[in-house]
Amino acid sequence: MSPSGAILEELNHHLQVLDQRIRLGEFEFVQNELDNIELTLIPRSHAQTIANLARRSSRSLLAVKILHPIVRPVDSSQPKPNGHEIAEYAAALSYLGASQEALGLLKKVNPEECPESLLYEAFSLFARWDYQGAVAPLNKFIKLNHISDYDKVIGKLNLAAALIRIRDFSIAKKLLEEVADTA
């Protein structure tokens, strides 16, 4: 294995560990790790993943800093951003209060290519207090066959939250019971 291959393998392992630490609620550990990253050294192939970890650990500004040069490049000869990069950038923007811009970006993303764009659309609608509007993308998200069980749980929890806000308690209760059984 080449030195760069070994470095990327080590980076992939480290990112998997950080993902697990977030799932365990160890946000401060992940934040400290991410705060020590030199942004210019992040390979494009890992930028979206690192930005996702940053956003999920309450470092949305860091996520925007990582993805801004990719999604909003100064040089038009740069490769176009993919749906995952755009969606993650939009999610981070929404967390920073730019939900209108986030929703505009998410309209450019194909949910078949990037299922999480539906979840991020709901997050942006939550930020605008539009819980009714968030129900449709969340329903689409949880019905997808190609998302992980973890993502289905996240989708169901967020759908239950939206349903509670719009006072549809019976369906919310059923979803929460499903999630409790899964968890």
Residue frames as a rotation matrix with the C-alpha (Angstrom) as fourth column:
MET 1
0.584 0.812 0.000 0.00
0.812 -0.584 0.000 0.00
0.000 0.000 -1.000 0.00
SER 2
-0.124 -0.613 0.780 1.32
0.536 -0.703 -0.467 3.44
0.835 0.360 0.415 -0.90
PRO 3
-0.856 -0.242 -0.457 1.95
0.518 -0.408 -0.752 5.99
-0.004 -0.880 0.475 1.85
SER 4
-0.783 0.618 0.068 -0.99
-0.603 -0.782 0.157 8.09
0.150 0.082 0.985 0.65
GLY 5
-0.073 0.753 -0.655 -3.19
-0.215 0.629 0.747 4.95
0.974 0.195 0.116 0.62
ALA 6
-0.371 -0.142 -0.918 -2.16
0.775 0.498 -0.390 4.20
0.512 -0.856 -0.075 4.20
ILE 7
-0.993 0.003 -0.119 -2.89
0.061 -0.846 -0.529 7.78
-0.102 -0.533 0.840 5.24
LEU 8
-0.477 0.874 -0.093 -6.35
-0.721 -0.328 0.611 7.69
0.503 0.358 0.786 3.64
GLU 9
-0.052 0.423 -0.905 -7.08
0.254 0.882 0.397 4.34
0.966 -0.209 -0.154 5.27
GLU 10
-0.684 -0.260 -0.682 -6.09
0.717 -0.066 -0.694 5.79
0.135 -0.963 0.232 8.66
LEU 11
-0.923 0.383 0.028 -8.25
-0.384 -0.922 -0.052 8.87
0.006 -0.058 0.998 7.99
ASN 12
-0.225 0.877 -0.424 -11.24
-0.421 0.305 0.854 6.69
0.879 0.371 0.301 7.07
HIS 13
-0.195 0.089 -0.977 -10.83
0.694 0.716 -0.074 4.73
0.693 -0.692 -0.201 10.30
HIS 14
-0.907 -0.203 -0.370 -10.55
0.411 -0.624 -0.665 7.93
-0.096 -0.754 0.649 12.34
LEU 15
-0.725 0.688 0.027 -13.71
-0.617 -0.667 0.419 9.34
0.306 0.287 0.908 10.74
GLN 16
-0.050 0.692 -0.720 -15.60
0.036 0.722 0.691 6.13
0.998 0.009 -0.061 11.54
VAL 17
-0.486 -0.202 -0.850 -14.49
0.824 0.217 -0.523 6.45
0.290 -0.955 0.061 15.17
LEU 18
-0.989 0.119 -0.089 -15.69
-0.085 -0.944 -0.320 10.06
-0.122 -0.309 0.943 15.27
ASP 19
-0.383 0.899 -0.213 -19.05
-0.512 -0.015 0.859 9.02
0.769 0.438 0.466 13.82
GLN 20
-0.029 0.337 -0.941 -19.42
0.544 0.795 0.268 6.40
0.838 -0.504 -0.207 16.56
ARG 21
-0.771 -0.307 -0.558 -18.46
0.637 -0.374 -0.674 8.93
-0.002 -0.875 0.483 19.23
ILE 22
-0.815 0.566 0.123 -21.20
-0.525 -0.812 0.256 11.28
0.244 0.144 0.959 17.96
ARG 23
-0.062 0.832 -0.551 -23.72
-0.216 0.528 0.821 8.45
0.974 0.170 0.147 18.09
LEU 24
-0.137 -0.073 -0.988 -22.66
0.837 0.525 -0.155 7.87
0.530 -0.848 -0.011 21.70
GLY 25
0.834 0.544 0.090 -23.21
0.443 -0.759 0.477 11.55
0.328 -0.358 -0.874 22.49
GLU 26
0.269 -0.832 -0.485 -19.52
0.764 -0.123 0.634 12.33
-0.587 -0.541 0.603 22.95
PHE 27
0.834 0.220 0.506 -19.76
0.520 -0.619 -0.589 15.67
0.184 0.754 -0.630 21.15
GLU 28
0.836 -0.540 -0.100 -17.00
-0.424 -0.750 0.508 17.46
-0.349 -0.382 -0.856 23.04
PHE 29
0.084 -0.818 0.569 -14.46
0.173 0.574 0.800 14.80
-0.981 0.031 0.190 22.06
VAL 30
0.207 0.070 0.976 -15.43
0.953 0.212 -0.217 15.10
-0.222 0.975 -0.023 18.39
GLN 31
0.976 0.172 0.134 -15.42
0.196 -0.962 -0.188 18.90
0.097 0.210 -0.973 18.55
ASN 32
0.546 -0.835 -0.066 -11.89
-0.377 -0.314 0.871 18.89
-0.749 -0.451 -0.486 19.95
GLU 33
-0.089 -0.556 0.826 -10.72
0.557 0.660 0.504 16.53
-0.825 0.506 0.251 17.22
LEU 34
0.418 0.351 0.838 -12.31
0.908 -0.206 -0.366 18.62
0.044 0.913 -0.405 14.47
ASP 35
0.976 -0.049 -0.214 -11.01
-0.004 -0.978 0.208 21.90
-0.219 -0.203 -0.954 15.88
ASN 36
0.201 -0.979 0.034 -7.48
-0.221 -0.012 0.975 20.60
-0.954 -0.203 -0.219 15.27
ILE 37
0.285 -0.052 0.957 -7.98
0.816 0.538 -0.213 19.89
-0.503 0.842 0.196 11.55
GLU 38
-0.570 -0.480 -0.667 -6.09
-0.070 -0.780 0.621 22.02
-0.818 0.401 0.412 9.06
LEU 39
0.406 0.912 -0.060 -8.81
-0.130 -0.007 -0.991 22.85
-0.905 0.410 0.116 6.53
THR 40
0.344 -0.312 -0.885 -6.43
-0.919 -0.303 -0.251 23.14
-0.190 0.900 -0.392 3.58
LEU 41
-0.723 -0.691 0.024 -5.28
-0.681 0.717 0.147 19.55
-0.119 0.089 -0.989 4.12
ILE 42
-0.093 0.764 0.639 -8.75
-0.244 0.604 -0.759 17.99
-0.965 -0.227 0.130 3.87
PRO 43
-0.958 -0.221 0.185 -8.95
0.105 0.332 0.937 15.92
-0.268 0.917 -0.295 0.68
ARG 44
-0.554 0.785 -0.278 -12.01
-0.819 -0.454 0.352 16.66
0.150 0.422 0.894 -1.45
SER 45
-0.370 0.380 -0.848 -12.96
-0.124 0.884 0.451 13.00
0.921 0.272 -0.280 -1.21
HIS 46
-0.438 0.130 -0.889 -13.44
0.821 0.462 -0.337 13.42
0.367 -0.878 -0.309 2.56
ALA 47
-0.945 0.002 0.326 -14.71
-0.078 -0.973 -0.219 17.00
0.317 -0.232 0.920 2.82
GLN 48
-0.092 0.993 0.078 -18.42
-0.522 -0.115 0.845 16.11
0.848 0.037 0.529 2.92
THR 49
0.299 0.163 -0.940 -17.87
0.519 0.799 0.304 13.42
0.800 -0.579 0.154 5.57
ILE 50
-0.639 -0.598 -0.484 -15.83
0.741 -0.307 -0.597 15.74
0.208 -0.740 0.639 7.78
ALA 51
-0.806 0.420 0.418 -18.36
-0.367 -0.907 0.205 18.54
0.465 0.012 0.885 7.30
ASN 52
0.186 0.898 -0.398 -21.13
-0.135 0.425 0.895 16.12
0.973 -0.113 0.201 8.30
LEU 53
0.011 -0.273 -0.962 -19.28
0.875 0.468 -0.122 15.26
0.483 -0.841 0.244 11.50
ALA 54
-0.927 -0.370 0.056 -18.73
0.315 -0.852 -0.418 18.96
0.202 -0.370 0.907 12.18
ARG 55
-0.445 0.833 0.329 -22.40
-0.513 -0.538 0.668 19.82
0.734 0.128 0.667 11.74
ARG 56
0.369 0.644 -0.670 -23.59
0.131 0.678 0.723 16.89
0.920 -0.354 0.165 13.83
SER 57
-0.038 -0.448 -0.893 -21.24
0.973 0.187 -0.135 17.91
0.228 -0.874 0.429 16.66
SER 58
0.751 0.501 -0.430 -22.48
0.591 -0.801 0.098 21.54
-0.296 -0.328 -0.897 16.67
ARG 59
-0.273 -0.837 -0.475 -19.68
0.209 -0.534 0.820 22.91
-0.939 0.124 0.320 14.51
SER 60
0.540 0.628 0.561 -21.86
0.675 0.075 -0.734 24.05
-0.503 0.775 -0.383 11.59
LEU 61
0.801 -0.311 -0.511 -19.65
-0.442 -0.883 -0.156 27.05
-0.403 0.351 -0.845 10.83
LEU 62
-0.291 -0.924 0.249 -16.72
-0.509 0.369 0.778 24.67
-0.810 0.100 -0.578 10.38
ALA 63
-0.087 0.346 0.934 -18.86
0.602 0.765 -0.227 22.55
-0.794 0.543 -0.275 8.04
VAL 64
0.902 0.429 -0.047 -19.64
0.249 -0.607 -0.755 25.64
-0.352 0.669 -0.654 5.94
LYS 65
0.410 -0.829 -0.379 -15.95
-0.725 -0.549 0.415 26.62
-0.552 0.105 -0.827 5.85
ILE 66
-0.407 -0.559 0.723 -15.03
-0.061 0.806 0.589 23.14
-0.911 0.196 -0.362 4.62
LEU 67
-0.136 0.470 0.872 -17.67
0.806 0.564 -0.178 22.96
-0.575 0.679 -0.456 1.89
HIS 68
0.553 0.405 -0.728 -17.97
0.026 -0.882 -0.471 26.59
-0.833 0.242 -0.498 0.76
PRO 69
-0.270 -0.711 -0.649 -15.02
-0.686 -0.331 0.648 26.38
-0.675 0.621 -0.398 -1.68
ILE 70
-0.883 -0.005 0.470 -16.54
0.238 0.858 0.456 23.23
-0.406 0.514 -0.756 -3.18
VAL 71
-0.047 0.978 0.204 -20.16
0.886 0.135 -0.444 24.36
-0.462 0.160 -0.873 -3.44
ARG 72
0.930 0.306 -0.202 -19.39
0.212 -0.898 -0.385 28.00
-0.299 0.315 -0.901 -4.28
PRO 73
0.140 -0.969 0.205 -16.05
0.883 0.216 0.417 27.76
-0.448 0.122 0.885 -6.13
VAL 74
0.256 -0.188 -0.948 -14.29
-0.187 -0.972 0.142 30.93
-0.948 0.141 -0.284 -7.24
ASP 75
-0.663 -0.592 -0.458 -12.75
-0.607 0.069 0.791 29.14
-0.437 0.803 -0.405 -10.21
SER 76
0.355 0.918 -0.176 -15.36
-0.839 0.230 -0.493 27.84
-0.413 0.322 0.852 -12.67
SER 77
0.015 -0.410 -0.912 -12.93
-0.743 0.605 -0.285 25.18
0.669 0.682 -0.296 -13.92
GLN 78
-0.759 -0.242 0.604 -13.25
-0.625 0.531 -0.572 23.30
-0.182 -0.812 -0.554 -10.62
PRO 79
-0.819 0.498 -0.286 -15.37
0.322 0.810 0.490 20.14
0.476 0.309 -0.823 -10.65
LYS 80
-0.135 0.876 0.464 -19.05
-0.519 -0.461 0.720 20.75
0.844 -0.144 0.517 -9.89
PRO 81
-0.673 -0.039 0.738 -20.22
-0.717 0.279 -0.639 19.79
-0.181 -0.959 -0.216 -6.40
ASN 82
-0.755 0.459 -0.469 -22.13
0.174 0.829 0.531 16.54
0.632 0.320 -0.706 -6.08
GLY 83
0.180 0.967 0.179 -25.51
-0.063 -0.170 0.983 16.20
0.982 -0.188 0.031 -4.41
HIS 84
0.463 -0.052 -0.885 -24.04
0.810 0.430 0.398 15.05
0.360 -0.901 0.241 -1.09
GLU 85
-0.631 -0.756 -0.174 -21.73
0.772 -0.588 -0.242 18.06
0.081 -0.287 0.955 -0.89
ILE 86
-0.618 0.483 0.621 -24.55
-0.113 -0.836 0.537 20.48
0.778 0.261 0.571 -1.72
ALA 87
0.414 0.859 -0.301 -26.95
0.167 0.254 0.953 18.83
0.895 -0.445 -0.038 0.74
GLU 88
0.176 -0.414 -0.893 -24.44
0.971 0.224 0.087 18.84
0.164 -0.882 0.442 3.59
TYR 89
-0.861 -0.455 0.226 -23.55
0.445 -0.890 -0.097 22.47
0.245 0.017 0.969 2.90
ALA 90
-0.272 0.858 0.435 -27.27
-0.180 -0.489 0.853 23.34
0.945 0.154 0.287 2.90
ALA 91
0.495 0.447 -0.745 -27.81
0.585 0.463 0.666 21.52
0.642 -0.766 -0.032 6.21
ALA 92
-0.322 -0.704 -0.633 -24.97
0.946 -0.265 -0.187 23.46
-0.036 -0.659 0.752 7.82
LEU 93
-0.843 0.076 0.533 -26.33
0.094 -0.954 0.285 26.74
0.530 0.291 0.797 6.45
SER 94
0.156 0.988 -0.003 -29.73
0.061 -0.007 0.998 25.93
0.986 -0.156 -0.062 7.90
TYR 95
0.345 -0.104 -0.933 -28.21
0.899 0.321 0.297 25.30
0.269 -0.941 0.205 11.32
LEU 96
-0.685 -0.671 -0.285 -26.60
0.715 -0.694 -0.084 28.75
-0.142 -0.261 0.955 11.06
GLY 97
-0.207 0.723 -0.660 -29.94
0.256 -0.611 -0.749 30.40
-0.944 -0.323 -0.058 10.30
ALA 98
-0.580 -0.045 -0.813 -29.79
-0.696 -0.491 0.524 30.56
-0.423 0.870 0.253 6.50
SER 99
-0.363 0.492 0.792 -32.73
0.173 0.870 -0.461 28.20
-0.916 -0.030 -0.401 5.98
GLN 100
0.676 0.628 -0.386 -34.05
-0.247 -0.300 -0.921 30.00
-0.694 0.718 -0.048 2.89
GLU 101
0.103 -0.739 -0.666 -30.69
-0.994 -0.096 -0.048 29.63
-0.028 0.667 -0.745 1.12
ALA 102
-0.715 -0.358 0.601 -30.52
-0.441 0.898 0.011 26.02
-0.543 -0.257 -0.799 2.31
LEU 103
0.134 0.860 0.493 -33.94
0.115 0.480 -0.870 25.21
-0.984 0.173 -0.035 0.86
GLY 104
0.686 0.067 -0.724 -32.93
-0.638 -0.424 -0.643 26.77
-0.350 0.903 -0.248 -2.46
LEU 105
-0.356 -0.899 -0.254 -29.81
-0.934 0.333 0.132 24.61
-0.034 0.284 -0.958 -2.62
LEU 106
-0.605 0.135 0.785 -31.69
-0.215 0.921 -0.324 21.46
-0.767 -0.365 -0.528 -1.63
LYS 107
0.538 0.832 -0.136 -34.06
-0.312 0.046 -0.949 21.89
-0.783 0.553 0.284 -4.57
LYS 108
0.318 -0.530 -0.786 -31.04
-0.943 -0.086 -0.322 21.26
0.103 0.844 -0.527 -6.82
VAL 109
-0.700 -0.630 0.336 -30.35
-0.691 0.716 -0.095 17.87
-0.181 -0.299 -0.937 -5.21
ASN 110
-0.017 0.635 -0.772 -31.90
-0.608 0.607 0.512 14.63
0.794 0.478 0.376 -6.47
PRO 111
0.236 0.163 0.958 -33.18
-0.953 0.234 0.195 12.64
-0.192 -0.959 0.210 -3.44
GLU 112
0.994 0.065 -0.090 -32.52
-0.087 0.958 -0.271 9.41
0.069 0.278 0.958 -5.34
GLU 113
0.281 -0.960 -0.006 -28.82
0.161 0.053 -0.986 10.34
0.946 0.276 0.169 -5.48
CYS 114
-0.806 -0.562 0.185 -28.77
0.005 -0.319 -0.948 11.87
0.592 -0.763 0.260 -2.00
PRO 115
-0.020 0.901 -0.434 -31.59
0.627 0.349 0.696 10.63
0.779 -0.259 -0.572 0.27
GLU 116
-0.288 -0.135 -0.948 -30.44
0.935 -0.252 -0.248 12.71
-0.206 -0.958 0.199 3.22
SER 117
-0.942 -0.002 0.335 -31.41
0.127 -0.927 0.353 15.83
0.310 0.375 0.874 1.27
LEU 118
-0.005 1.000 -0.012 -35.01
0.205 0.013 0.979 15.04
0.979 0.003 -0.205 2.30
LEU 119
0.296 0.021 -0.955 -34.01
0.943 0.156 0.295 14.99
0.155 -0.987 0.026 5.96
TYR 120
-0.683 -0.646 -0.340 -32.08
0.681 -0.732 0.022 18.24
-0.264 -0.216 0.940 5.56
GLU 121
-0.599 0.590 0.541 -35.07
0.118 -0.604 0.788 19.82
0.792 0.536 0.292 3.83
ALA 122
0.439 0.779 -0.448 -37.14
0.558 0.154 0.815 18.98
0.704 -0.608 -0.368 6.92
PHE 123
-0.089 -0.549 -0.831 -34.45
0.971 -0.234 0.050 20.48
-0.222 -0.803 0.554 9.20
SER 124
-0.930 -0.271 0.247 -34.57
0.340 -0.892 0.298 23.69
0.139 0.361 0.922 7.15
LEU 125
-0.180 0.946 0.270 -38.35
0.096 -0.256 0.962 23.76
0.979 0.199 -0.045 7.38
PHE 126
0.341 0.202 -0.918 -38.15
0.900 0.211 0.381 23.21
0.271 -0.956 -0.110 11.15
ALA 127
-0.604 -0.683 -0.410 -35.89
0.763 -0.644 -0.051 26.28
-0.229 -0.343 0.911 11.34
ARG 128
-0.878 0.368 0.304 -38.70
-0.131 -0.798 0.588 28.24
0.459 0.477 0.749 9.64
TRP 129
-0.704 0.607 0.368 -41.29
-0.407 0.079 -0.910 26.82
-0.582 -0.791 0.191 12.09
ASP 130
-0.005 0.690 -0.724 -42.93
-0.990 0.098 0.101 24.99
0.141 0.717 0.683 9.14
TYR 131
-0.601 -0.205 0.773 -43.58
-0.507 0.845 -0.170 21.65
-0.618 -0.494 -0.612 10.80
GLN 132
0.487 0.830 0.273 -46.49
-0.186 0.404 -0.896 20.85
-0.853 0.385 0.351 8.47
GLY 133
0.703 -0.272 -0.658 -44.20
-0.708 -0.169 -0.686 21.36
0.075 0.947 -0.311 5.46
ALA 134
-0.339 -0.926 0.167 -41.60
-0.940 0.340 -0.028 19.04
-0.031 -0.167 -0.985 6.99
VAL 135
0.151 0.472 0.869 -43.98
-0.493 0.798 -0.348 16.07
-0.857 -0.376 0.353 7.15
ALA 136
0.931 0.293 -0.218 -43.86
-0.322 0.377 -0.868 15.26
-0.172 0.879 0.445 3.40
PRO 137
0.266 -0.880 -0.394 -40.05
-0.703 0.102 -0.704 15.09
0.660 0.464 -0.591 3.01
LEU 138
-0.456 -0.425 0.782 -39.75
-0.865 0.419 -0.276 13.11
-0.210 -0.802 -0.559 6.24
ASN 139
0.470 0.685 0.557 -42.39
-0.436 0.729 -0.528 10.62
-0.768 0.006 0.641 5.08
LYS 140
0.851 -0.224 -0.475 -40.51
-0.422 0.246 -0.872 10.20
0.312 0.943 0.115 1.80
PHE 141
-0.082 -0.982 0.168 -37.23
-0.890 -0.004 -0.457 9.77
0.449 -0.187 -0.874 3.67
ILE 142
-0.340 -0.077 0.937 -38.38
-0.760 0.609 -0.226 7.02
-0.553 -0.790 -0.265 6.03
LYS 143
0.695 0.658 0.290 -40.01
-0.331 0.651 -0.684 5.09
-0.638 0.380 0.670 3.17
LEU 144
0.374 -0.641 -0.670 -36.73
-0.873 0.001 -0.488 4.81
0.314 0.767 -0.559 1.23
ASN 145
0.993 0.008 -0.119 -35.33
0.017 0.979 0.203 1.29
0.118 -0.204 0.972 1.11
HIS 146
0.409 -0.912 0.000 -31.69
0.614 0.276 -0.740 2.28
0.675 0.303 0.673 0.68
ILE 147
0.149 -0.399 0.905 -31.13
-0.634 -0.741 -0.223 4.18
0.759 -0.540 -0.363 3.94
SER 148
-0.721 -0.532 -0.444 -29.63
-0.002 0.643 -0.766 2.68
0.693 -0.552 -0.465 7.07
ASP 149
0.102 0.730 -0.675 -31.65
0.798 0.345 0.494 1.60
0.594 -0.589 -0.548 10.08
TYR 150
-0.446 -0.359 -0.820 -29.98
0.802 -0.566 -0.188 4.43
-0.397 -0.742 0.541 12.01
ASP 151
-0.998 0.069 0.007 -31.15
-0.056 -0.861 0.506 6.97
0.041 0.504 0.863 9.42
LYS 152
-0.307 0.942 -0.132 -34.69
0.301 0.228 0.926 5.52
0.903 0.245 -0.354 9.52
VAL 153
0.037 0.268 -0.963 -34.75
0.997 0.056 0.054 6.04
0.068 -0.962 -0.265 13.29
ILE 154
-0.781 -0.360 -0.510 -33.52
0.404 -0.915 0.027 9.64
-0.476 -0.185 0.860 12.87
GLY 155
-0.859 0.493 0.139 -36.20
-0.088 -0.410 0.908 10.22
0.505 0.768 0.395 10.24
LYS 156
-0.056 0.887 -0.459 -38.96
0.599 0.398 0.695 8.72
0.799 -0.236 -0.553 12.38
LEU 157
-0.228 -0.082 -0.970 -37.94
0.933 -0.304 -0.194 10.73
-0.279 -0.949 0.145 15.45
ASN 158
-0.937 -0.157 -0.311 -37.99
0.075 -0.963 0.259 13.94
-0.340 0.219 0.914 13.44
LEU 159
-0.611 0.792 0.019 -41.31
0.031 0.001 1.000 13.03
0.791 0.611 -0.025 11.84
ALA 160
0.011 0.601 -0.799 -42.77
0.917 0.313 0.248 12.32
0.399 -0.735 -0.548 15.28
ALA 161
-0.571 -0.285 -0.770 -41.51
0.631 -0.752 -0.190 15.73
-0.525 -0.594 0.609 16.46
ALA 162
-0.970 0.242 -0.001 -43.16
-0.175 -0.696 0.697 17.44
0.168 0.676 0.717 13.48
LEU 163
-0.322 0.904 -0.281 -46.41
0.324 0.384 0.865 15.57
0.890 0.187 -0.417 14.07
ILE 164
-0.156 0.211 -0.965 -46.42
0.986 -0.028 -0.166 16.56
-0.062 -0.977 -0.204 17.73
ARG 165
-0.849 -0.226 -0.478 -45.93
0.235 -0.971 0.043 20.21
-0.474 -0.076 0.877 16.75
ILE 166
-0.770 0.620 -0.150 -48.95
-0.475 -0.400 0.784 20.00
0.426 0.675 0.602 14.40
ARG 167
-0.408 0.588 0.699 -50.91
-0.829 0.082 -0.553 18.11
-0.383 -0.805 0.454 17.07
ASP 168
0.406 0.450 -0.795 -51.21
-0.698 0.715 0.048 14.77
0.590 0.536 0.604 15.24
PHE 169
-0.059 -0.486 0.872 -50.53
-0.986 0.166 0.026 12.80
-0.157 -0.858 -0.489 18.39
SER 170
0.708 0.395 0.585 -51.85
-0.383 0.911 -0.152 9.38
-0.594 -0.116 0.796 17.36
ILE 171
0.900 -0.427 -0.081 -49.45
0.115 0.412 -0.904 8.94
0.420 0.805 0.420 14.43
ALA 172
0.165 -0.865 0.474 -46.59
-0.721 -0.434 -0.540 10.46
0.673 -0.253 -0.696 16.45
LYS 173
0.269 0.000 0.963 -47.24
-0.868 0.433 0.243 7.94
-0.418 -0.901 0.117 19.23
LYS 174
0.956 0.117 0.270 -47.12
0.005 0.912 -0.411 5.03
-0.294 0.394 0.871 16.77
LEU 175
0.631 -0.775 0.030 -43.82
-0.094 -0.115 -0.989 6.26
0.770 0.621 -0.146 15.34
LEU 176
0.022 -0.636 0.771 -42.30
-0.928 -0.300 -0.221 6.69
0.372 -0.711 -0.597 18.79
GLU 177
0.578 0.224 0.784 -43.39
-0.556 0.812 0.178 3.16
-0.597 -0.539 0.594 19.73
GLU 178
0.962 -0.273 0.003 -41.70
0.170 0.588 -0.791 1.84
0.214 0.761 0.612 16.56
VAL 179
0.297 -0.898 0.324 -38.54
-0.426 -0.428 -0.797 3.73
0.854 0.099 -0.510 17.43
ALA 180
0.174 -0.185 0.967 -38.61
-0.977 0.094 0.193 2.44
-0.127 -0.978 -0.165 21.02
ASP 181
0.876 0.178 0.449 -38.94
-0.150 0.984 -0.096 -1.12
-0.459 0.017 0.888 19.73
THR 182
0.778 -0.627 0.038 -35.98
0.168 0.149 -0.975 -0.59
0.606 0.764 0.221 17.37
ALA 183
0.126 -0.761 0.637 -33.82
-0.685 -0.531 -0.499 1.08
0.717 -0.374 -0.588 19.97
